[in-house]
């Protein structure tokens, strides 16, 4: 019997989130983003999650609790680091509804939904574990030239050197 070296559904890049409190984060992601837990493997003593797999729409992401003792004693979750340099992005049918769902579940809006110069309605939230999430709804098809002109106009106003 032949084994597929790349499991079905795992063909693309898979984000892997490290959190402090994985079980609570999984419940939040189910409520806030409609995530479905595909698999959860507890650690040896059952108090932490070693590996979990979740799906939002057709996209999979992995998560685990922070195990500093396995990483040279250094914590790796965003709250310990003070921020996260990563944003998880999702195109949705209704940006405003997705943002409201996340906010109602406990996320903090970091950028309200706004019609952007590149043709998307776009907004961002940060979850209670420090991970950033963005949502967009494509609302207008633009040529590269139109996007360039719109960007120039957007960045020439007050506060942007204009």
Secondary structure as GFF3:
##gff-version 3
##sequence-region A 1 162
A	DSSP	beta_strand	15	19	.	.	.	ID=ss1
A	DSSP	alpha_helix	22	33	.	.	.	ID=ss2
A	DSSP	beta_strand	36	42	.	.	.	ID=ss3
A	DSSP	beta_strand	49	56	.	.	.	ID=ss4
A	DSSP	beta_strand	59	65	.	.	.	ID=ss5
A	DSSP	three_ten_helix	68	70	.	.	.	ID=ss6
A	DSSP	alpha_helix	78	81	.	.	.	ID=ss7
A	DSSP	beta_strand	87	91	.	.	.	ID=ss8
A	DSSP	alpha_helix	95	105	.	.	.	ID=ss9
A	DSSP	beta_strand	108	115	.	.	.	ID=ss10
A	DSSP	beta_strand	120	126	.	.	.	ID=ss11
A	DSSP	beta_strand	132	138	.	.	.	ID=ss12
A	DSSP	alpha_helix	144	154	.	.	.	ID=ss13
###
